[in-house]
């Protein structure tokens, strides 16, 4: 239920005044600033309210990543993890390599690495929620844009969206025949080939679009244990999307199908990589070498289909959205990253990777099925009173196998089977009423109910066979939002938004290293946000900013075991958060374009009695209870960077009548963050600044282009994840990738 819990005390008045002070002055905005080279920014349309709407008219904190930014990442084979820091308050990480991305908004996320882990950030691809973390890793290609909706989205998107939504929209079929092809090649044999073709399918109202992606990287990491050069780090990633769209007088339909086939290296663990007493990598760290006695392999196959149908009758729109998603996966990794010293060490092996214990683990999804169905009806979007209401159904059935292996990664020593069936249903509605030309109100409400049946059994390993253990969970919640918007001028508006959301109960039953399962009850959040949206300089400047505060009760978090590859779910009694965010776009003339975004996010755990196991090979800064567990009251949340910033700049110079030379650079910054619930010196990752550059020439009115690119331009080594239970192991980012790309648009 929507509660009236008091939000953290914020100096909201001062913050709003500061935000308003940075808005372009109204006098300046209404002066004639135009010159012969000036041009206006493109209008940005979003569907945060499940209706197409100008981003400046949506009273919510939203950022959009446009196709040019996405193209800059894609040439080097970047994954969704590269969205980290590209939008205020957004972080993304993975301990699975190129799969299983974990999203964080305003410091709220989930570090759980089990294959049935839920997240408080929902990912929606072409109106279909991607619930399982392996589904969320579908590669980025042929996209129209990516929307980041910050704050609870409990009305329109429902369960498991208390932190926000990341929404992907693919490019749609077109009437005119068009398409593109891109080919790039870079360092380490990094190759990217993608393309699309779109046009009419006869003369009967049907259009279609086919798009594909092929990505490859050679193995580039030497295994010093086996003596094999270029043994790890490579991958092959292939994806295909097919769409067919029918447009009639009072009916339209969009049918879509997609498939992904990935094989390559799982995450590469670097043992003893974090220096004792510091959060830095050890001196002499070599990104090109590991010394592993185990196996490393990963494969993911996912496929799905959807149908979006719209009927138009008497000023009403009836919509049906049906989705099917399936995924199969297997990931085997040398989690300790080194070799077992007692088993003997080859001459070429590095002594620093010798370990007294080992961990070789694998996760498998042999069976998975997700079905979703949404039905809704909405009136005319231009009406004074706008409304929509609908029903939603979600069903997921998944099997998960967890395995332990001997130190060589060839003989299984433990086997666990998890099965989970989840069904959820909801009814929702929203209203928007324009009282005057300057003031309108929006309100929404959703009732959700969920049932979860869970079974886990260990067949052998650890202390022997165990189970089956059954857990049945059920819960129901109300969520909603209330927003008021006041238009100061045609170019400046302010809004206030209260929103409520929840994440459904969860189960953790990874029994390869423990004898008990853990459960977490539903988490709930109340959030308050005040913002300003503005344009100026004759449409060449767009500036949006907001301040927010939230209180979350019973937040679900993952406590990582100190001595084994196991985790436990726990609920935090209360979590407070507050901060500020802004997005700025500026195009002073036809040659230059800039974007700048940033956020300040503060989170605090408020639970005096909550204690978690802490690492035994690091410097723990928290007080301990009688059982030597770390008391985490007052800590910030894991991976909740206080500061995030993103900057892009593009310069272009016309060449002849149809050509252009251009340079594009993008940079993102995040401040230091904690890897775990407890505070320690070693696992408090340092601040990082990463950048990219793209320089090229296009001709024939942009139809052809050749460009040189560089990702991780300064070749920074960044710890993106760690493993603390055997050694101070780290996973690091990709090294600098330099390459060339050619593209053709027709």
N, C-alpha and C positions, 0 to 999 in steps of 0.2 A: 504494500500500500504506500501511497505518497505520504511521507511523514513531514513533520514540521521541525526536524532537528535543526538546531541553530548552526549556520555555516560559520567557518572560521572568521574571526574578525579581520576585515581587510580595510585598508584605507581606500575604499572604492571611489570615493569622491575625488580624492587627489589623483588617483590613477586615471579616472575618466577625464578629468581636467587636463592632465598631461597628454592623453591621447588626442583630445580635441585640439590642443594647442599645436599639435603636429600636423593637423589637417590643413591642406592648402587654404589660405585665407579666401573668404568668399569674394572679397573685392578683387583679388588677383585672379581667382578662377573665372570671373566674369569679364576680365579685360580681354581685348582682342590680342591673343598671343600668336596667332597664326602667322607663318611665313611660308615662303615657297617650298621649303623642304620639310615642313612639319607634317606629321600624320598622326592620326588618332590610334589608340589601342583598340584591338578587336574586342567586341562584346564577348563575354564568357557566359555560356549557358550551362547550368547545372541541374541535376534532378534530385537534390537532397530531400525535397518534399514529394518525390515521385511524380512531379510535373516539371516540364521544361520551364526554366525561369532564369532570368538574368541574375548572376551571382550578387550583384549590388542590391538586389531586392530581397534576397533571402536573409532573414535575421538570425544568422548563425555563423560561427567561426568556421570558414571553409577556405581551403587552398586548392588550386588546380595545377597539376603538372601537365604541360602541354606537349604535343608531339615532338617539337624540336628538342626539348630537354630529354624526352624519352629516347630519341634517336641518338643523342650524344652518349648515352649509357650503353645502348644496345650494340654499337659497333664492336665493342671489346668483349661481348658476351656477358655483360653484367646481369645479375639477377635482381629480384625484388629487394634484396638487401641494400642495393644502391639507392633506394628511396630514403634511406636513413638520413635525416637532417635536411632533406630537400624541401620539407614543409615544416613550418613551426610546430614544435612539440612532438614531432614524429621520430621514432627510433625503430629500426628493424635489425634483427640479428638472427643467426642460425648456428647451431653446433652440429648440423648435418651436412655442411658443405653447401651445395647448390639447391638443396631442397629444405622443406620444413622451416620457412621463415616465421619468426615470432615478432609481432608488432606491439609497439608501446605508444600510447598517446597520453600526453600530460603526465607521464610517469607511470601510467597504469598499464600493466602487461602481465605476462605469465612466462616464467623461465622453465616450465616443465618440458622435458624432452621425451615424454612417453607419447606413443602414437595415437592415443585417444585424448590428449590434453586439450582442454578448452581454453579459449583466449577471450579477454574482455574487449578486444578490438575485432570487429567483424569484417571479413573481406567478402565483398559482393562483386561478382563478375557477370556483367550483362544481366543484372537483376536476379541472379541466382547466388545464394549464400554458399560460400566454400567453407564448410565447417571444419573438416579434418585438416590438420596442419600440412599434410602432404598434398592436399588439393590446392592449398594457398600458394604453392611454389610454381604454379603454371607460368611459363615464361612470358615476358612482355614483348609483343609484336603486333603491328597493324592496329594500334590503339588510337582512338579519338582523343581521349584524355583520361587522367586519373584524378578523382576527387578525394580529398581528405576531409571528412566531416568530424570535427573535434567536439568532444563532450557527449553526454548520453544521447543515444538515438532510440529510446525505448518505444516511441510511438510507431514510427514507420518501419524500423528494422528489428525491434523486439529484443528477444533473449540474446545474451552474450554480446551486447553492444554498449555496456555502460561507459566505456572509455571513448568510443567513437566507431567510425566506419571508414574503411578504405575501399573506394568504389571504382572499378575498372569498367570502361565502356569501349568496346571494340568499334573500329570503323565499320559503317553499315553499307549495304549494297546501294548502288547508285543507278540512275536511269542512263546516264552517259557511260560509254565504255571508257574505263580508266584503270590504272593500276601502277605498280612500281616494282622495281627489282633493285636489290642492294647486295653488294658483295664487298667484304672487307677481309683483310689479312693483317696479322700483327705478331708481336712477340710471342714466343713459345708455341708457334703454330696456331695462334688464336684465329679462327675463321668464323665468319658470320655470313650466312646467305639467307635472305628473306625476300618475300615478294607477295604481291596480291594482284588479282584481276577482278574487276567488277563491271557489271553492265546488265542489260536486259536479257531475260530468258524468254525469247519470243515476243509476241505482241499482245499478251493476255494479262498484263498487269504484274507479272512476276519479274523480279530482278534477283541477281545473285552475286555472291562475293566468295572467292576462295583465297585464302592466305596461308602462308607456310613459313616456317623458320627452321634452319639447320645451324647448329653451333657446335664447334669442335675446338678442343685444345689438346696439344700433345702432352704426354707425361713430361714433367720438367724437374721433378724432385728426385735426387739420388737416394737410394737406400743404402746407408753405410753398413748396415748389418749383413745384408746379402751380397754387397758389392755390385749391385745392379745400378747402372746409370739410367736416369730418366725412368724411374719405376712408378712414380705416383704423380697425382695432380691433374691428370688429363680427364677429358669427358667428351661424350657425344650426346647432344640434346636435340631432339627433333619434335616438332609440333605442327599441327594442321588444324585449320578452322574453316568450316563450310557454312555459308548462310544463304538462305533463300527468303525473299520478302515479297509479299503480295500487297498491293495497294489498290483498294477499291473505293467506291463512293461512300459506303457506310461500314466498311470492314477492312482491316488490314491485319497481316500476320507476319511474324518474323520467326523462322525456323532456323535453328543453329545446331551444329555438332562440332565437337573438337576432340583431339586426341594428342597425347604426349608420350614419348618414349625416351627415357633417359638412362644412360649407363655411364659409369665413371667412378672416380674416387669418392669415397665418403670423406668426412672431415678429417684433416690431418692433425693429429695431436702431437705437440712438440714437448717432450718431457723435460723437466728441470729448466724450462725456458724463462720462468719468472724469477727474477733475482731476489734472493732472501733479503728482507728488510727494505725493499723498494717495490713500486708497482711497474718497474721497467723490465724489459727483456735483458737477459744476461749479456755481459760484454762478449763480443765475438759471435753473437747469434747468427747462424747461417740459415737463411730461408730456403736454400737450395738443397739441404741435406737433412735427413732423419736417420735414425738407426732403429728399425722396427723388425721384430721377429714374428709378427703376426700378419694377418691378411687384411686387405682393405678393398672393399668393393661396394658399390651401391647401384641399385636399379629401381626405377619408378616408371610404372605405366598407368596413365590415367586417361579416362575418356568420359564423355558426357554429351547430353543433348538437351535442348530446351525449346519450348514453343511459347511465344508471346502473342496473344490474340486480342484485338481491340474491336469492339462493336460500338457504333455511334447511333444513338436513338434519342430524338426529342431533347437535344442539348445535354445528354448524358453520355458518358464513356464507360463501357463495361470492359474490364480487363481480366484476362486469365493468363497466368504465367506458370508453366509446368517445367520442372527441371529434374533431370536424372544425372547423378555423378557417381563414378566408380574409380577406385584406385587400388593398385597392388604395388607393394614395395618390399624391398629387402636391402638392409644396410648393415654391413659388417665392418667394424673398425677396431683397430688396436688402440683402445681407449687410454692405456698407459703411455703409448707412443714410443716405448723403448724396448729393451730386451731383458729377459730374465738372466741375471748375472750367473746364478748357480747352474744354468744349463750350458754355460760355456760361451765365450765371446769370440767371434772372428777377429782376425788381426785388424781388419779395416774398421771395426766398430769404434764408435766414440765412447770413451769411458763415462762421459757425463750422462749417457743414456742407459747405463747399467742400473737395473732396479732389483730390489729384494723381493718384490711381489709384482703381480701382473693382473691385467684385466683385458680380456678380449670378449666383446659383446656384439650381439646382433639383434635387430628388431625386424619383424616381418609382418606385413599385412597380406595374408593370403586371400582374404575375402572382405569386400566392402561394398556397401550400396547406400546411397542417399537419394531420397525422393522428396521434392518440395512442390507445394501447390499454393498459389495465391490467387484469390478472387477479390476484385474490388470494383466499386462503381464511384464515379466522380462527376460532378457537374461542370459547367463551363468555367474555365480558368479565369475568364475576364469578368465573371459575375461579382456583384458587390459582396454577396455571401458565397464563399467557395467552400465546398465540403467534399469529403470522400470517406468511404468506409469499406471494410473488407474482412475477409477471413484468410487465415494462413495455417498451413499444415506442414510439419517437418517430420521425416522419419529417417533414421540412420541405423544400419546394422553392420557391425564390424567385428572381425576376429583379429587378434594381435598375438603373435608369438614372440617371446623374449628368450634369447639363448645366451649362455656363457660358454666359452671355449677354453681349451688349454692354451698355454702361452704361444703355441704356433698358429692358433686360429684354425685348426683342422679337426679337432675332436671336441664334440659338445660335452660339457660338464653339467649343464643345467638347462631345463626346458620348462617354460611357463606358457600357458594358453589363457588369454583374456578374451571374453566375449561381452559385447555391450550392444544393447538395443535401446534406442531412444526415440520416443514419439512426443511431439509437442504440437499444440494447437493454440491459436490466438484469434481474437476478434479485436478490431481496431477501428478508430475513426478520428477524423480531424476536421476542424472548422477554421475558417479565416474570414473575418468581417472587416470591411473598410468603413469605419465610422465617418471619416472625412477624407478629403484628398491628402491629408497630412498624417493621419493616425489610423492604424489598423491593429487588430489583435488576432493572434493565432493560438489555437489550443488543440491538444490531442490527447487521446487516452487509449490504452491497450490493456487487455486482460490476456494473460498467457498461462497455460498449464502444461506441465511436463511430467512424463513418467520415464524412468530409466531402470532397466533390468541389467544387472551386471553379474558375471560369474568369472571366477579365476581359479585355476588349478595348476599346481606345480607337479610335474611328473617325476622329476629327479633333480638332484643337485642341492646345494647348500646343506640343510639338515635333513634332507630326504623328501619324499612325496608329501604333498599337502593339498587339502581341499577335496572336492571343489568348495569354494566359499561363495555364497550368494549375497547380493545386496540389491534391494529394491528401493529406489528413491523416487519421490514425487513431490512436486511443489507447484504453487500457483502464485502469481504476482500481478499487481496493477503497476503500470508505468505510464508516464505521460509527460507533457510539456505545456508551458504557457508562455507566450511571447507577446510583447508590445513593441511596436515600431512607430517612431515619430520622425517625419520628414521635415528637416529644418529648411532646406532649399531643394531645388531640383537636383542638386549634386551632393548633398550631405544628408545622411539620416543616422539616427541613433536607435538602439534597441536594448531591451532587457529580456533575458530568457531564463526561466526556471525549467529544469529538466530532471527527470527521474529515470533510472534504469536498473537492470539487474543482470546477474550472470547465474545461470542455473547450477544446481548442485553438481559436484564432480566426485569421481572415484579414482584412486591411484592404487594399482595392484601389481606393481612390478616386483615379483617375489623371487627374483634370481639371487637377491642378496639380503632378504629379510623374510620374516615369517608372518607379517601382519599387513593388512591393507589399511588404507586411510581414506577417509571421506571428508568432504567439505560441504557445508550447507551453502545456500544461495547467498551471494553478496548483493548489496543494494547501495545505490548512490543517489544523493541529492546534490544538484549542481546549480549555481547561480552565475550568470554571465551578463556583462554589459559591454556593448560594442558600438563602434562607429564605422560607417561605410561612406566613402567619398570619392569623387572624381574631380579633376581640376585641369587647368591649363588646356582648355578646349579639348578635353578627352585624351590628353597625352600623359596624364598622371592618374593613377588609381591607388588609393591608400585605404586599407581596412585594418582596424585594430580592436582588441578586446581585452578585458580583464575578467578573471573567473575565480571562483572558489568552489570547493566541493567537500562533502563529508561522505565517506564510504564506511558502511558497517559490514562486518563479517567478510572482509576482503579475503578471497582465496589466494594463497601464495604457496610456493613450493619450497620446502626446506630440503636442501641437498645433504645427504649423509656425509659424515666426516671421514669414514673409513671404508665405504663401499659404494658401488655404482647403484645407489638407490635414492629415492626421494619420498617425502611425506607431504601430504596436503595438510595445511593448517589454515584456520580462520583468524585474521587479525580483528580484534574487538572494534577498533576504529582507526581509520586513516584520514588525515586531513591533507588538503592540497589547495594551492592557490597559485596564480601566476598571471602573466600577460603575454599577448601574442600580436604580431603585426605582419602584414604583407604589403609590399609596395612594388608597383610597376611604373616605369617612367621611360618615355620615348621622347627625348628632347627634339629630335629631328629624324629625317628619313634614314640617317646613317647609324644612329646609336639607339640601343634598347637595353634597359637595365631592369633587373628584379632584385629585391632585397626582402628577406623574411627573417624573423627572429622570435624567440620565445624565452621567457623566464618561467621555470616550473619548480615549485617547492612542494615537497611531500614530507609527511611525518607520520611514523607509526606511533599509535597511542594504545599501548597494551602492556602495562607494567609487569604482568605475569608471564608473558609469552617468551619462551626460551627455545633456542634451536641448537643443534649440534654445530660445532665450528671446526674448521680445519686444524689438524695437528702439526702441520708443517709450515705455518705462517704466523704472523704477529697479530693476534686478535686484540682489538682495541675496546671491545665492549666488556662490561662487568659480567661475572659468571655467577650462576646460582650454585646451590650445594652439589648439584650433579655435574658441575663443570660445563654446563650449557650456557651459551651466550644469551644475555638478556638484550633484546633488540628494541625496547621502548625508546622512542626518540630518534631512531634511525630513519633515513630516507629509504624509499623503496628501491629494490634492485633495478639497475639500469635506468634510473630516473635522473638523467642529466639535467643540471640546473639551467644551463644556457645552451641554446641551439641557434645557429645562424646559417643562412644560405644566401649566396650572392651569385648572380649571373650577369654577364655583359656580352653584347653582340655589336660588332662594328662591321659595316658593309660599305663597299665603294663600287658604284656602277662602272662597268666596263663596256663601252659601246652601247648599243641600243638594247641588247638582250642579256648581257652578262653581269656578273657581280663577283667581286672578291670579298671574302668575309673572314672574320675571326670570332670565335665563340669560346668563352671560358666560364666554368662553373666551379664554385668553392662552397664547401660546407664545414661547419665547425660545431663541435660539441665539447662541453666542459667535462671534467672528470666525473666518473660514476662508479657506483659500487656494483660488484658482480653478484653478491649474495645478500641475504637478509642481514647477516652480521657484518660488522665493520672490521676490516683488516688492512694492514699496510700493503700487502702484496696484491690483494684483489680489489684495490681501489684504482681502477684504470685511469691513466692520465688523459688530459685534454688532447684533442687531435684536430688538425685542420687538413683536409684533403681537397685536391683540385683536379680539374681536367681542362684540356684545351683541344680545340678543333679549328683548323685553318683550311680554307678551301676556295674553290672557284666553281661557280655554276654558270651555265649558259643556256641559250634557247629558252629564255624566260623561266629559268629554274628547272627545266625538264631534265637536265643532266647536271651531275655534280661530281667532283672529285675532291676528296678532303684527306688531310693528315690528322690523326687524332692521338691523344695521349691521355690515359686514365691513371690515377694516382701519380700525377705529374711530378711530384717531389720525391717519389719512391719511399714513402713513409712506411714504417713497420708498426702496425697497430694490433694490439691484443683485442680480438673480438669476442673471445670466450675462453674459459679456463676449466680445468679439471683439478680438483684439490685433494682427492682422496688417496692417491698413490704418490704422485709427484706434483710439483707446481707446474703442471702442463698447461700449455697455451695453444690456442688456435689463432692464426694471424691472417690479416687481409692479403689480397692478391698483390704481387709486386707491380711495378710500373709496366703498363702495356702500351706499346707504341705501334701504330699501324696506319694503313691507308684504306680508304673506302671509295667505291664508285657506286653511284645510284642513278637510275633512269626512271623518270615518271612519264607516263603516257596517258 
